[in-house]
Amino acid sequence: MVAANMGNSFGHLFTVTTFGESHGAAVGGVVDGMPAGIPINIDFIQQELNRRRPGQSKLTTSRKEPDTVTLLSGVFEGVSTGCPIGFIVQNTNQHSSDYDNLRELFRPSHADYTYREKYGVRDHRGGGRSSARITIARCVAGALAKLALRKLGITIHAYTQQVGPIALQQCYNDLDLSLTETNAVRCPDAEVAQQMEQLITEVKAEGDTIGGVIACVVKGCPTGLGEPEFDKLHALLGHAMLSINAVKGFEYGEGFGGVTARGGQQNDAFVMADGRVRTATNHSGGIQGGISNGEDIFFRVAFKPVATLLREQTTVNCKGEEVTFTAQGRHDPCVLPRAVPIVEAMAAITILDCCLMQGIIGRKN
């Protein structure tokens, strides 16, 4: 059976198609559906990539990549033309030899076995297409989406809420989110951030890894985004987030934490405020019936510990033999700090796509 969409594209009207492998020549993509006339700030796009790139701190992989983006089309005299925006980021610091001992092995919790079974061939260098390096294309597309959302006054802010057992207890309304970028772990609470950093450092020294949770809030979102049945807004956001490498869970509003409450505690009463209908509380996370209600959209994304451990593990090779191996190379002990901009990017792509479907923003501006 041949699928019409091979899973390399995302979106309905605002779409991104990505290409590339971790140790290939380049990573890139094509964004289609970008409204025309949007000022394109290349420095902003590069800044978003810089937030994702490796080598930012002692908490991330030591791989040094400039991740410099080149826009190939769709921009003229500093604004979007409405035509497809092609872009490319060259890979410049591959150490492919670090993966030679993995050519015939199936690494635990990686895509090695599933890719081999699906395609009959796999790129063992850094995970190939399954590498998190491919998220570069998402960050470029997300930056473009953010530039378009500025016209609507919509902002998106993600932050590290939890690393292992260390978690922020405050609601996002009680945090100064402007502090997110002031520390390496991207947590808007300096004291908790320090505890998270210490834990990641300890885990790294043991050759191990650790996961956590990223929270995200969308402010200024209009009412009416999302479709009633299969394309509910939270379903689209869930699709976007669960497509990110290492993501294991998605929840919005109270999520799983709300199951112990009763309806009388969870219902968001409607009130009149500032001349319009509002909700007195926001347990729904800004989405009701799959459609945005004008309140802040709030969701959380769970990331598993990185699967590559820098210590001996057992596995099976291509011959079906049980063997032991030790991974080499440069890897993140915790994906959370570099995943924050990726979560924002996928949220921006999803929200802009919904704005186009709702007619809130047009192809011509």
Residue, then its C-alpha position, 0 to 999 in steps of 0.5 A: m500500500v502506497a501512502a499519499n503522504m510519507g510523513n515528511s510534511f506537517g500542516h494543512l495550509f501552512t506546511v513544512t516539508t523537511f529533508g536531511e540526515s544527521h551526518g548528511a550534507a545538510v538539513g533543510g526544508v520547504v515552507d508553503g503557505m506563508p502569508a505574503g508581505i510578512p517582514i522576514n527578520i533573518d536575524f530572528i530566525q538565526q536566533e531561534l536556531n541558536r537556541r536549539r543548536p548544540g554546544q550551548s553549555k556543559l549541559t548539552t552535547s559538545r558537538k559544535e555546529p554554527d547551524t547557519v540558515t540560508l533562505l533560498s526562495g520566497v523572500f524578496e526585499g525583506v518580505s515574504t512573497g507568498c511563494p514557497i520558502g526553501f531553506i538549508v542548513q549545512n552540516t559541518n561538524q560530523h564525527s561519523s567514525d564515532y558510530d562505526n561500532l554501531r553499524e551492525l547493532f540495534r541500540p536500545s530504545h533507538a530507531d535502529y531496528t524499526y528503520r531496518e525492518k521498515y526500509g531494509v536499510r538504515d543510516h547508522r551515523g548519528g541516527g540518520r533521519s531519526s536524529a533530533r538534528i532534523t528538528i532544525a527544519r522545524c525551528v526555521a519553520g516555527a520562526l517564520a510562523k512566529l513572525a506571521l503571528r506577530k501581526l495577530g499579537i499572538t505570543i508563544h513561550a515554553y520553558t522547562q518545568q521539570v527535570g527528573p523529580i525536580a519540578l516547578q510548582q507555580c502556575y505559569n501566571d506566577l512565574d516571570l517567563s522573561l527569565t527563561e533564557t537566563n540559565a542553561v536549563r531554560c527554567p524561569d526560576a533561578e533556584v529551581a534551575q540551579q537544582m536542575e542543572q546540578l542533577i543533569t551534571e550528576v547524571k552526565a558524570e554517571g554516563d546516564t541521561i534524564g528526562g522531564v517536562i516542558a510547559c508552553v503557554v500561547k497568549g493572545c490566541p483568538t477564539g474559534l481555532g480548531e475544527p469540531e471533530f478530528d482536527k480539534l485544536h488540542a488534537l493538532l497540538g498533540h500531533a505536533m508535540l508527539s512528532i518531536n523526538a523523545v516525546k512520550g506524553f502530551e496534556y493540556g489544561e489540567g490534563f491527567g492531574g485533573v482526573t481526581a477532581r470533580g466537575g464542580q471543581q473543574n468547570d470554567a464558569f463564564v463571566m463578562a469581563d472587559g466587554r466580552v465573554r471570559t472564563a473565571t478559571n482556565h482548567s480547560g487550558g484555553i480549549q473547549g470542544g476542540i476550539s480555542n475560547g480566547e483564554d491562554i492555551f496551556f499544555r505540557v510535553a513529557f520527554k523521555p531520558v535520551a536513549t544514548l548512554l555513555r556506558e556499557q549496555t546489552t543489545v542484539n546485532c543484525k545477526g541475532e546475536e546478543v552482544t554488549f557495546t559502549a556508545q561513543g560520540r557527543h550526546d545530550p544528557c538531557v534533551l530539555p534545554r534544547a527542546v524548549p525552542i522546538v516545542e515553541a516552533m511546533a506550537a507556532i506552526t500549528i497555531l498559524d495553520c489554524c489561523l489560516m484555516q479560520g481566515i483570521i489571517g490571509r495569504k495576502n497581507 
